């Protein structure tokens, strides 16, 4: 592992170094009043000096002292690796077929611990724990380079400490940045990460830099108040399938699917045929779908989960129970997006707590 | 890495009408992989989409599917004729583990179209009849015209299958049993410690059949069900066929009752 204390004004060069290596750089930017991951051409576009206020059904940005004093907005890396719309295959009436795989070499800059964990989880779904490897996801995923940022200013909606994904991220990315007051402490965990870090001006960190980092880390950890008790959770929730609480939650849940859209691990999709006007070609597409839609579960056109209670149960249990059975780990990374972006402010951590205590 | 959505071309060699809304499609597919009883394929009708359909025969020369007219894709499939082509990919999913039960007695229970999933098991057992004990096949349908594969019954009986039929509503000329399929168990003598149950049909039918088999003394691990959820992709990524902690397309469709006990029978799950 290589580590360096890099002056703040030097960081812009990192984006240039990534671009020189042929990466399409995706980084957080400020757009439409929120932080969004977007492709950037230079460091000047990257969100800097911004803080967020996040609460149940509430999101605002404001100016801040730290460059990276924010966490994340509504979109996540899944928008790039499992895009809202993906062409699967093109078919002609004689059933001849053509696959046009979109290949990308993405460098994700400013990735937080929760979102890094979501990459590992999506890898399991599409490749690692699936006997039918997904060529489309792989083509976008294979060359990914990650520059993580350790969170020093977690949002009030964050609960990464419960899910074991943050707020610090050592060892799971190519490069990891901790923002100190006067400089960045950057570590490289891969060979390519080291090569890139070599190209940045900097010095050997001193004991006081580590000390400052420890203080920031402790402050971040203690700032995360929301909790999910993971101990035995998959089994405990499975015992709550018939709880009356599902109907209570359903009185507030609009079944709008916002939570699933902003969730960095929700992967479900619909497959549709997009037919050319003259009928000479049909493009099979996958489009994100959400289990909150009544038709999602339909068999022969008849919805299986017709009540909102059953759909919310499906979503919550998938994240905290079913996923463990399917893939061996939780489907939730504790990013808190579903809490922030729920239009009626349903808080998944509160609901899990209620189910466990009196459900 | 190959695209998992690539289809093979399948020639519709023969269409057999089973009843007014059910047809058998016999497909000629070059180089189609080996398959086992209980597995399914995705059938694609150009510009309309795919449907998951179980393979309804062990014959290898032609791949057989029994299709009921229930939605947009099957509606278009029913417009196609012998000589037309469709797309096919598969086989997918788990199978009825008949190979694990040589020497055992076997109870097969089918409801309605569920017989399409059980027929390959029947054919498999007839091919190897001497290595199995008694084989019962209990078939229920709404009415006599809902009983599929009537032309095969004689062959099955001659092959050593003890076939019992019932219908919910009799029609002119029906002299057989009337009632739900679980009532047929009164005609079956079971040695529960050496009997395996395998079933396919509506969930409520499988729910009561499972209860019955448990009551008769079969163990949870020796009862197998074919579950149905909407399989859109068949490769475990679209999420539509989730059934609790399983994906029906890759962890199923055939499950032991033991595997799904905590979630089976829960409403809207």
Interface residues (C-beta under 8 A of the other chain):
Chain A: X88 X89 X91 X93 X94 X95 X97 X99 X101 X125 X126 X130 X131 X132 X133 X134 X135 X136 X138 X139 X234 X238 X241 X242 X267 X268 X269 X270 X271 X272 X273 X275 X279 X282 X284 X286 X289 X291 X296 X297 X298 X299 X300 X301 X304 X305 X306 X307 X309 X310 X313 X314 X317 X318 X321 X322 X324 X325 X326
Chain B: X1 X2 X3 X4 X5 X6 X7 X9 X44 X46 X47 X48 X49 X50 X70 X71 X85 X86 X87 X228 X229 X230 X232 X233 X234 X235 X236 X237 X238 X239 X240 X242 X244 X245 X246 X247 X250 X251 X262 X263 X266 X267 X268 X269
